Amino acid sequence: MAETIKPPAALAPLSSTVRVVEWDELPASVREIREGFDPLGDGVLMLHQRQAIALQREKSITAFPKGRRTGITFATMLGKTIDAASRKSAGGRNVFYIGDTKEKGLEAIGYCAKFARVIAQAQGEGISGIEEFLFEDQDERGNSRHINAYRIRFASGFQVCALSSRPANIRGLQGDVVIDEAAFHPDVEGVLEAVVALLIWGARITVISSHNGKKNPFAQFCRDVEAGRYGADAAVMTITFDDAVRNGLYERVCLMNGTSPTAEGKKAWYAKIRNGYGVRKAAMREELDAIPRDGSGVVLPGVWIEAAMPVARPVLRLALDDDFAALPDVERRSYVADWIRRYLDPVLESLDPKQRHVFGQDYARHRDFSIFLPLALTSGLKRVAPFIVEMNKVPGRQQKQIVWHVIPRLPNWGGGAFDATGSGETMAEDTADEFGATRVHQIKLNRAWYGTWFPKYIQLFEDGMLELPRDENIAADHRQIEDVDGITLVTSLRRQDLKDPDLQRHGDSAVAGCLAQYAALNLSAPIEFAAGARLPRGMDNLTGGDASDLDDDALRYEQQAW
């Protein structure tokens, strides 16, 4: 497991349901003004800032989830200025700063300029000022562009360079990289993938940010580092607002403002910061206590999702590569038939024959997962997903092979809902033709449909009327349900699959679950025909008008009935 560095916290970790600790409950180290305390007695930096610099020098990859205005970027750039100003024999190196905005880059390079002037005065050396230049960037296809950049060059031969946006050819640079406010980058995953190659030549990667939701790639990156997925040479250090207060933040504010620190003033100042968030407690905990909230405008608290996953149930995954589609159809059918026999049939045989069943399918062919999610409707009207099928890069014919195998084997099948948007329309139409248009709902997913039906799905979680398989990807999918401009929907953000980082997800099982709930609320009545019976008017064209085939059609519909 990788090391996780956490300074002594004034507050215990808070969940989304835990109240904020009041001022009088905080430790004395936060509340009191230490007698004779000199905010600059230990130097320019506070304790947590010095710890952050030390950790960056010790580890190749460091992540700093932080509270707002705790000074981590300030401290980091001081350390990096010293690195760039040092000779190569003393560990000198180039430094590249990548912020989320042009203004952040200018602010960071401004820190470095101030530090450099102090260093230069101490050493009796001069430095160049801040240079603004155009950084020539080139993507993998050879297309060039120029992006604004700022630079300070040192007599050591090294430089600190602040880039205004993510460069495509960061892999071609050499030096330490600082990624600031990573949670707010448009493509932080792309940045991280690009800079990892720099580790080959001994570079160090520093990732700093306040949180922007649990599902954000920065939060996932921190969890991956803590879980040891980046090895022992990576660490996470969390710095909260209260850590900074304990280490003298208020006293430094007073020093800068020319006022005298007092215990009463500190209490009022602290309360003003906390109360500034009003009723937005989740936002306050995220921005001050470095506790990521479930999402911006999130509608499904994590505790609801976890409560809906009481036990482990099968999540059957069929993930294929691109070459599978090039195989002859007979080979593809044989392969999938064997997969069905090995994995799917045992699950189908275990279903409760007394319960009614419905299903929802969110269709995908290439990039995301195609999810088939059945629901058993219990006598108490609770919805229970006995299993889930996940398909990735499975050709349309093989998806149809699987789904058409499952549908007639769902006991007391009462209907299903298909994502009939885009490439899913053909499969939805074919399935409706095969099993009956009144029992297979073809849904065009759009904001209006989401706004109507996702709240009904969310209600199942709130009322404790839904059970899903306990699975980290299923939970992550449901955390992508947010309230966007008053409409409850799955956000457009795609993320890595937690079991296979090479695959992507887009809240797929959440959409499938909502479709299944639609089917449960629009149950189809059974259609029963006796052998040899006359079909109702309007249905006599099912056999092409051949009366000798009426018995076969009637039997087919009888088999589909409950």
C-alpha positions as CSV (number, residue, x, y, z in Angstrom):
1,M,0.0,0.0,0.0
2,A,1.2,3.5,-0.8
3,E,1.8,5.9,2.1
4,T,-0.9,8.4,2.9
5,I,0.3,11.5,4.8
6,K,-2.3,13.3,6.9
7,P,-1.3,16.0,9.4
8,P,-3.2,15.8,12.7
9,A,-6.7,16.9,11.9
10,A,-8.8,19.3,13.9
11,L,-11.9,17.6,12.6
12,A,-12.6,13.9,12.1
13,P,-13.5,12.9,8.5
14,L,-17.0,14.0,7.8
15,S,-19.6,12.1,5.8
16,S,-22.4,13.8,3.9
17,T,-24.6,13.3,6.9
18,V,-22.4,14.4,9.8
19,R,-22.8,17.9,11.2
20,V,-19.9,20.5,11.3
21,V,-18.1,20.7,14.6
22,E,-18.7,24.0,16.4
23,W,-16.0,26.4,17.3
24,D,-16.0,25.5,21.0
25,E,-15.5,21.8,20.2
26,L,-12.3,22.4,18.2
27,P,-9.0,21.6,19.8
28,A,-7.2,24.3,21.6
29,S,-4.4,24.3,19.0
30,V,-7.0,25.7,16.5
31,R,-8.9,28.1,18.9
32,E,-6.2,29.7,20.9
33,I,-3.5,32.3,20.2
34,R,-0.2,30.9,21.5
35,E,1.5,33.3,23.9
36,G,4.5,35.0,22.2
37,F,3.7,33.2,18.9
38,D,5.8,34.6,16.0
39,P,4.1,33.7,12.7
40,L,7.4,34.0,11.0
41,G,9.5,32.4,13.8
42,D,10.0,29.1,11.9
43,G,10.5,30.8,8.6
44,V,8.4,31.9,5.7
45,L,6.4,28.7,5.5
46,M,4.0,27.1,7.9
47,L,4.4,23.6,9.2
48,H,2.1,21.9,6.6
49,Q,3.8,23.8,3.8
50,R,7.2,22.6,4.9
51,Q,5.8,19.1,5.2
52,A,4.5,19.4,1.6
53,I,7.9,20.4,0.2
54,A,9.7,17.6,2.1
55,L,7.2,15.0,0.7
56,Q,7.7,16.3,-2.8
57,R,11.4,15.8,-2.5
58,E,11.0,12.3,-1.0
59,K,8.4,10.9,-3.5
60,S,8.2,10.8,-7.3
61,I,4.4,11.3,-7.3
62,T,2.6,13.4,-4.7
63,A,-1.0,14.4,-4.5
64,F,-2.3,17.2,-2.3
65,P,-6.1,17.4,-1.8
66,K,-6.4,20.6,0.1
67,G,-8.7,23.2,1.6
68,R,-8.9,26.6,-0.1
69,R,-6.1,29.1,0.5
70,T,-4.0,26.8,2.6
71,G,-0.8,27.9,0.7
72,I,0.3,24.6,-0.9
73,T,0.8,26.1,-4.4
74,F,2.7,29.0,-2.8
75,A,5.0,26.6,-0.9
76,T,5.4,24.2,-3.9
77,M,6.5,27.0,-6.2
78,L,9.1,28.2,-3.6
79,G,10.6,24.7,-3.5
80,K,10.5,24.5,-7.3
81,T,12.2,27.9,-7.7
82,I,15.1,26.6,-5.5
83,D,15.3,23.5,-7.7
84,A,15.5,25.5,-10.9
85,A,18.0,27.9,-9.5
86,S,20.3,25.1,-8.4
87,R,23.2,23.6,-10.5
88,K,22.6,20.2,-12.0
89,S,25.1,18.7,-9.5
90,A,23.0,20.1,-6.7
91,G,19.8,18.6,-8.1
92,G,18.8,21.4,-10.3
93,R,16.1,20.7,-13.0
94,N,13.5,22.4,-15.2
95,V,10.0,22.9,-13.7
96,F,6.8,23.0,-15.7
97,Y,3.6,24.4,-14.1
98,I,0.3,23.5,-15.6
99,G,-2.7,25.4,-14.2
100,D,-6.3,25.2,-15.1
101,T,-6.4,28.9,-16.3
102,K,-3.9,31.4,-17.8
103,E,-4.4,33.6,-14.7
104,K,-3.2,30.7,-12.4
105,G,-0.1,30.3,-14.5
106,L,0.7,34.0,-14.2
107,E,0.1,33.9,-10.5
108,A,2.4,30.9,-10.0
109,I,5.2,32.4,-12.1
110,G,4.8,35.6,-10.1
111,Y,5.5,33.6,-6.9
112,C,8.6,32.3,-8.5
113,A,9.8,35.7,-9.6
114,K,9.5,37.1,-6.1
115,F,11.3,34.1,-4.6
116,A,14.0,34.3,-7.3
117,R,14.8,37.9,-6.5
118,V,15.3,37.1,-2.9
119,I,17.5,34.2,-3.8
120,A,19.4,36.3,-6.3
121,Q,20.0,39.1,-3.7
122,A,21.3,36.6,-1.2
123,Q,23.7,35.1,-3.8
124,G,24.6,38.4,-5.4
125,E,23.3,37.2,-8.8
126,G,20.9,38.7,-11.2
127,I,18.0,36.8,-12.9
128,S,15.9,37.5,-16.0
129,G,12.4,38.8,-15.5
130,I,9.3,37.0,-16.4
131,E,9.2,36.3,-20.1
132,E,5.9,35.8,-22.0
133,F,6.3,33.7,-25.1
134,L,4.5,31.4,-27.4
135,F,5.0,27.7,-26.6
136,E,4.9,25.7,-29.8
137,D,2.8,22.6,-29.2
138,Q,2.4,19.7,-31.5
139,D,-0.1,16.8,-31.1
140,E,0.3,13.2,-32.1
141,R,-0.9,13.9,-35.7
142,G,1.7,16.5,-36.2
143,N,-0.7,19.5,-36.0
144,S,1.0,22.5,-34.4
145,R,-0.5,25.3,-32.3
146,H,1.0,28.0,-30.1
147,I,-0.1,28.5,-26.5
148,N,0.7,31.3,-24.1
149,A,3.5,30.6,-21.6
150,Y,5.5,32.4,-19.0
151,R,9.1,31.6,-18.2
152,I,11.9,32.6,-15.7
153,R,15.4,31.5,-16.8
154,F,18.2,31.0,-14.2
155,A,22.0,31.2,-14.5
156,S,21.9,27.4,-13.6
157,G,20.6,26.8,-17.1
158,F,17.3,25.7,-15.9
159,Q,13.9,27.4,-16.1
160,V,10.5,27.6,-14.5
161,C,7.8,27.6,-17.2
162,A,4.1,28.1,-16.6
163,L,1.9,26.9,-19.4
164,S,-1.6,28.3,-19.9
165,S,-3.2,25.1,-21.0
166,R,-2.4,21.4,-21.3
167,P,0.3,20.8,-23.9
168,A,-0.1,17.8,-26.2
169,N,3.6,17.1,-26.3
170,I,4.4,17.3,-22.6
171,R,6.0,13.9,-23.1
172,G,8.8,15.7,-25.1
173,L,9.7,17.9,-22.1
174,Q,12.0,17.0,-19.3
175,G,11.7,18.3,-15.7
176,D,9.4,18.3,-12.7
177,V,5.7,18.9,-13.4
178,V,3.3,20.7,-11.1
179,I,-0.4,20.2,-12.0
180,D,-2.4,22.8,-10.1
181,E,-6.2,22.7,-9.4
182,A,-6.2,19.4,-11.2
183,A,-9.9,18.7,-10.3
184,F,-10.9,21.6,-12.5
185,H,-8.8,20.8,-15.6
186,P,-10.9,19.8,-18.7
187,D,-8.8,16.7,-19.1
188,V,-6.8,15.9,-16.0
189,E,-6.6,12.2,-17.0
190,G,-4.9,13.2,-20.2
191,V,-2.4,15.4,-18.3
192,L,-1.6,12.6,-15.9
193,E,-1.1,10.0,-18.7
194,A,1.3,12.4,-20.5
195,V,3.5,13.3,-17.5
196,V,4.0,9.8,-16.2
197,A,6.6,9.2,-19.0
198,L,8.8,11.9,-17.5
199,L,9.4,9.6,-14.5
200,I,11.9,7.7,-16.6
201,W,14.5,10.4,-16.3
202,G,13.8,11.1,-12.6
203,A,11.2,13.8,-12.8
204,R,8.8,14.4,-9.9
205,I,5.1,14.9,-10.4
206,T,3.1,17.1,-8.0
207,V,-0.7,17.2,-8.3
208,I,-2.5,19.9,-6.2
209,S,-6.2,20.6,-6.0
210,S,-9.2,21.3,-3.9
211,H,-11.9,18.7,-4.6
212,N,-14.6,18.9,-7.2
213,G,-16.8,15.9,-6.3
214,K,-16.1,12.2,-5.5
215,K,-16.4,11.1,-9.1
216,N,-13.9,13.7,-10.4
217,P,-10.7,12.1,-11.9
218,F,-8.6,14.0,-9.3
219,A,-10.5,12.3,-6.4
220,Q,-10.1,9.0,-8.1
221,F,-6.4,9.6,-8.6
222,C,-6.0,10.2,-4.9
223,R,-7.8,7.0,-4.1
224,D,-5.7,5.1,-6.5
225,V,-2.5,6.4,-4.9
226,E,-3.8,5.6,-1.5
227,A,-4.6,2.1,-2.7
228,G,-1.0,1.5,-3.8
229,R,-1.8,1.5,-7.5
230,Y,1.1,3.9,-8.2
231,G,3.5,2.0,-6.0
232,A,5.4,2.9,-2.9
233,D,7.0,6.0,-4.4
234,A,3.7,7.9,-4.4
235,A,1.9,9.5,-1.5
236,V,-1.2,11.6,-0.7
237,M,-1.1,14.4,1.9
238,T,-4.4,16.1,2.8
239,I,-4.3,19.6,4.1
240,T,-7.5,21.1,5.5
241,F,-8.4,24.7,6.4
242,D,-8.2,23.7,10.1
243,D,-4.7,22.4,9.6
244,A,-3.6,25.8,8.3
245,V,-5.4,27.6,11.1
246,R,-3.6,25.4,13.7
247,N,-0.3,26.3,12.0
248,G,-0.8,30.0,12.2
249,L,-2.9,31.1,9.2
250,Y,-5.0,33.6,11.2
251,E,-1.9,35.1,12.7
252,R,-0.3,35.5,9.3
253,V,-3.5,37.2,8.0
254,C,-3.3,39.6,10.9
255,L,0.4,40.2,10.1
256,M,-0.3,41.0,6.5
257,N,-3.2,43.3,7.5
258,G,-1.3,45.1,10.2
259,T,-3.6,44.1,13.0
260,S,-3.1,42.3,16.3
261,P,-4.3,38.8,16.6
262,T,-6.7,38.1,19.5
263,A,-8.7,35.0,20.6
264,E,-12.0,36.8,20.0
265,G,-10.9,38.0,16.6
266,K,-9.8,34.6,15.6
267,K,-13.2,33.1,16.6
268,A,-15.0,35.8,14.6
269,W,-12.7,35.4,11.6
270,Y,-13.1,31.6,11.7
271,A,-16.9,31.8,12.0
272,K,-17.1,34.3,9.1
273,I,-15.2,31.9,6.8
274,R,-17.4,28.9,7.8
275,N,-20.7,30.9,7.7
276,G,-19.9,32.3,4.3
277,Y,-21.2,29.0,2.8
278,G,-24.6,29.4,4.4
279,V,-26.7,26.2,4.0
280,R,-24.2,24.8,1.4
281,K,-22.6,22.5,4.0
282,A,-21.4,19.9,1.5
283,A,-19.6,22.7,-0.5
284,M,-18.0,24.0,2.7
285,R,-16.7,20.6,3.7
286,E,-15.3,20.1,0.2
287,E,-13.6,23.5,-0.1
288,L,-12.4,23.8,3.5
289,D,-12.1,20.3,4.9
290,A,-11.0,18.6,1.6
291,I,-13.9,16.1,1.8
292,P,-15.2,15.6,-1.7
293,R,-19.0,15.8,-2.1
294,D,-21.0,13.3,-4.1
295,G,-21.1,15.8,-7.0
296,S,-22.1,19.2,-8.1
297,G,-25.8,19.2,-7.8
298,V,-25.7,15.5,-6.8
299,V,-29.1,13.9,-6.2
300,L,-28.0,10.5,-4.9
301,P,-26.0,10.7,-1.7
302,G,-23.4,8.0,-1.3
303,V,-25.1,6.5,1.7
304,W,-28.3,5.8,-0.3
305,I,-26.3,4.1,-3.0
306,E,-24.5,1.9,-0.5
307,A,-27.7,1.1,1.3
308,A,-29.1,-0.2,-2.1
309,M,-26.3,-2.7,-2.4
310,P,-26.7,-4.9,0.7
311,V,-25.2,-8.1,-0.9
312,A,-23.0,-9.2,-3.7
313,R,-24.9,-10.4,-6.7
314,P,-23.6,-11.5,-10.1
315,V,-22.3,-8.8,-12.5
316,L,-21.6,-10.8,-15.7
317,R,-19.1,-9.1,-18.0
318,L,-18.4,-9.8,-21.6
319,A,-15.6,-7.5,-22.8
320,L,-14.2,-8.2,-26.3
321,D,-11.5,-6.6,-28.4
322,D,-11.9,-5.0,-31.8
323,D,-10.8,-8.1,-33.7
324,F,-13.8,-10.1,-32.5
325,A,-16.1,-8.3,-34.9
326,A,-13.9,-9.5,-37.8
327,L,-14.5,-13.2,-37.1
328,P,-17.1,-15.1,-39.1
329,D,-20.6,-14.9,-37.7
330,V,-20.8,-18.6,-36.9
331,E,-17.6,-18.3,-34.8
332,R,-18.9,-15.3,-32.9
333,R,-22.3,-17.0,-32.3
334,S,-20.5,-20.1,-31.0
335,Y,-18.2,-18.2,-28.7
336,V,-21.2,-16.2,-27.2
337,A,-23.3,-19.4,-26.9
338,D,-20.6,-21.0,-24.8
339,W,-20.4,-17.8,-22.6
340,I,-24.1,-18.0,-22.1
341,R,-24.0,-21.6,-21.2
342,R,-21.1,-21.1,-18.7
343,Y,-22.1,-17.9,-17.0
344,L,-25.6,-16.7,-17.9
345,D,-27.7,-19.9,-17.7
346,P,-26.8,-20.8,-14.1
347,V,-27.9,-17.3,-13.0
348,L,-31.2,-17.5,-15.0
349,E,-32.0,-20.9,-13.5
350,S,-31.7,-19.4,-10.0
351,L,-34.4,-16.8,-10.6
352,D,-37.6,-16.9,-8.5
353,P,-40.4,-18.3,-10.7
354,K,-43.0,-16.7,-8.5
355,Q,-41.8,-13.1,-9.1
356,R,-42.6,-10.8,-12.0
357,H,-39.6,-9.5,-13.9
358,V,-38.9,-6.5,-16.1
359,F,-35.6,-5.2,-17.6
360,G,-33.9,-2.1,-19.0
361,Q,-31.0,-1.9,-21.4
362,D,-28.7,1.0,-22.1
363,Y,-27.2,0.2,-25.5
364,A,-23.6,0.9,-26.5
365,R,-21.5,-0.6,-29.2
366,H,-18.0,0.9,-29.0
367,R,-16.9,3.4,-26.4
368,D,-19.2,2.7,-23.3
369,F,-20.7,-0.4,-21.7
370,S,-24.0,-1.9,-23.0
371,I,-25.9,-2.8,-19.8
372,F,-28.8,-5.2,-19.5
373,L,-30.4,-4.8,-16.0
374,P,-33.4,-7.0,-15.0
375,L,-35.5,-6.3,-12.0
376,A,-37.6,-8.8,-10.0
377,L,-40.7,-7.2,-8.5
378,T,-41.3,-8.6,-5.0
379,S,-44.6,-9.0,-3.3
380,G,-43.8,-5.8,-1.4
381,L,-43.2,-4.0,-4.7
382,K,-39.5,-3.8,-4.0
383,R,-37.2,-3.9,-7.1
384,V,-34.3,-6.3,-6.9
385,A,-31.7,-6.7,-9.6
386,P,-30.8,-10.4,-9.4
387,F,-27.9,-9.9,-11.8
388,I,-26.5,-7.4,-14.4
389,V,-24.9,-8.1,-17.8
390,E,-22.2,-5.7,-18.9
391,M,-21.1,-5.9,-22.6
392,N,-18.2,-3.9,-24.0
393,K,-17.4,-3.9,-27.8
394,V,-19.9,-6.8,-28.3
395,P,-21.2,-6.7,-31.9
396,G,-24.9,-5.9,-32.2
397,R,-25.8,-9.5,-33.4
398,Q,-24.2,-11.0,-30.3
399,Q,-25.9,-8.5,-28.0
400,K,-29.1,-9.5,-29.6
401,Q,-28.1,-13.2,-29.1
402,I,-27.7,-12.6,-25.4
403,V,-30.7,-10.4,-24.8
404,W,-33.0,-12.6,-26.8
405,H,-31.8,-15.6,-24.8
406,V,-32.6,-13.9,-21.5
407,I,-36.0,-12.3,-22.2
408,P,-38.1,-15.5,-22.5
409,R,-36.3,-17.0,-19.5
410,L,-37.3,-14.1,-17.2
411,P,-40.1,-15.6,-15.0
412,N,-43.4,-13.8,-15.5
413,W,-41.9,-11.3,-17.8
414,G,-43.8,-8.1,-17.7
415,G,-42.0,-6.0,-20.2
416,G,-38.8,-4.1,-20.8
417,A,-37.4,-0.7,-21.9
418,F,-34.7,-0.3,-24.5
419,D,-32.5,2.7,-25.2
420,A,-33.6,3.4,-28.8
421,T,-31.3,6.4,-29.2
422,G,-28.8,6.4,-32.0
423,S,-27.2,3.0,-32.7
424,G,-29.6,1.3,-30.2
425,E,-32.6,2.0,-32.3
426,T,-32.2,-1.0,-34.6
427,M,-31.9,-3.5,-31.7
428,A,-34.8,-1.9,-29.9
429,E,-37.0,-2.2,-33.1
430,D,-35.9,-5.8,-33.7
431,T,-36.6,-6.8,-30.1
432,A,-40.0,-5.2,-30.2
433,D,-40.8,-7.1,-33.4
434,E,-39.7,-10.3,-31.9
435,F,-41.4,-10.0,-28.5
436,G,-44.2,-7.6,-29.0
437,A,-44.3,-3.8,-29.3
438,T,-46.6,-3.4,-26.3
439,R,-44.1,-5.2,-24.1
440,V,-40.8,-3.8,-25.4
441,H,-40.8,0.0,-24.9
442,Q,-38.5,1.9,-27.3
443,I,-37.2,5.0,-25.5
444,K,-35.6,8.0,-27.1
445,L,-33.4,9.3,-24.3
446,N,-33.4,13.1,-24.0
447,R,-33.6,15.7,-21.3
448,A,-37.4,15.7,-21.1
449,W,-37.5,11.9,-20.6
450,Y,-34.7,12.1,-18.0
451,G,-36.5,14.9,-16.2
452,T,-39.6,12.8,-15.9
453,W,-38.3,9.4,-15.1
454,F,-35.0,9.8,-13.2
455,P,-36.8,11.4,-10.2
456,K,-39.0,8.2,-10.1
457,Y,-35.8,6.1,-10.1
458,I,-34.2,8.3,-7.4
459,Q,-37.3,7.8,-5.2
460,L,-36.5,4.1,-5.0
461,F,-33.2,4.8,-3.3
462,E,-34.8,7.3,-0.9
463,D,-37.6,4.9,0.0
464,G,-35.2,1.9,0.3
465,M,-37.2,0.1,-2.4
466,L,-34.3,-1.0,-4.7
467,E,-31.5,-3.5,-4.4
468,L,-28.6,-3.6,-6.8
469,P,-25.5,-5.9,-7.0
470,R,-22.7,-4.6,-4.7
471,D,-20.2,-3.5,-7.3
472,E,-17.8,-0.5,-7.4
473,N,-18.6,0.3,-11.0
474,I,-22.4,0.2,-10.5
475,A,-22.0,2.6,-7.5
476,A,-19.8,4.9,-9.5
477,D,-22.3,5.0,-12.4
478,H,-25.0,6.1,-10.0
479,R,-22.8,8.9,-8.6
480,Q,-22.9,10.4,-12.1
481,I,-26.6,11.3,-11.7
482,E,-26.8,15.0,-11.1
483,D,-29.3,17.9,-11.1
484,V,-28.2,20.0,-14.1
485,D,-30.2,23.1,-14.7
486,G,-33.2,21.6,-12.9
487,I,-33.0,18.3,-14.9
488,T,-31.9,15.1,-13.3
489,L,-29.7,13.2,-15.7
490,V,-26.3,11.4,-16.1
491,T,-23.6,14.0,-16.6
492,S,-21.5,13.9,-19.8
493,L,-18.3,13.1,-18.0
494,R,-16.8,9.8,-18.9
495,R,-14.5,8.0,-16.5
496,Q,-12.3,4.9,-16.4
497,D,-13.8,1.6,-15.6
498,L,-12.5,0.6,-12.1
499,K,-11.8,-3.0,-13.1
500,D,-10.2,-2.3,-16.4
501,P,-8.6,1.2,-16.8
502,D,-8.5,0.8,-20.6
503,L,-12.3,0.8,-20.7
504,Q,-14.7,3.8,-20.2
505,R,-18.1,4.2,-18.6
506,H,-20.8,6.8,-18.9
507,G,-23.1,6.1,-16.0
508,D,-24.4,3.2,-18.1
509,S,-25.9,1.0,-15.3
510,A,-27.8,4.1,-13.9
511,V,-29.5,4.7,-17.2
512,A,-30.3,0.9,-17.5
513,G,-31.8,1.0,-14.0
514,C,-34.0,4.0,-14.8
515,L,-35.2,2.2,-18.0
516,A,-36.0,-0.9,-15.9
517,Q,-38.0,1.3,-13.5
518,Y,-39.9,2.7,-16.5
519,A,-40.8,-0.8,-17.5
520,A,-41.9,-1.7,-13.9
521,L,-44.3,1.3,-13.9
522,N,-45.6,0.4,-17.4
523,L,-46.2,-3.3,-17.0
524,S,-47.7,-5.1,-20.0
525,A,-50.8,-7.2,-19.5
526,P,-50.5,-10.9,-20.4
527,I,-51.7,-11.9,-23.8
528,E,-53.0,-15.4,-23.9
529,F,-54.2,-17.4,-26.9
530,A,-55.5,-21.0,-27.0
531,A,-54.2,-23.2,-29.7
532,G,-56.4,-22.9,-32.7
533,A,-58.1,-19.8,-31.5
534,R,-58.9,-16.9,-33.9
535,L,-56.6,-13.9,-33.6
536,P,-58.2,-10.6,-32.7
537,R,-59.1,-8.3,-35.6
538,G,-56.1,-6.4,-36.9
539,M,-53.7,-9.2,-36.0
540,D,-54.5,-11.6,-38.9
541,N,-51.5,-10.4,-40.9
542,L,-49.0,-11.8,-38.5
543,T,-48.6,-14.9,-40.6
544,G,-48.9,-13.2,-43.9
545,G,-52.6,-14.2,-44.2
546,D,-52.0,-18.0,-44.2
547,A,-54.7,-19.5,-41.9
548,S,-52.7,-22.8,-41.6
549,D,-50.1,-20.8,-39.5
550,L,-52.6,-19.4,-37.0
551,D,-51.9,-22.2,-34.4
552,D,-48.2,-21.5,-34.5
553,D,-48.7,-17.8,-33.9
554,A,-51.1,-18.4,-31.1
555,L,-48.8,-20.8,-29.4
556,R,-45.9,-18.4,-29.7
557,Y,-47.9,-15.6,-28.0
558,E,-49.1,-18.0,-25.3
559,Q,-45.5,-18.9,-24.5
560,Q,-44.7,-15.2,-24.2
561,A,-47.5,-14.7,-21.7
562,W,-47.1,-14.7,-17.9
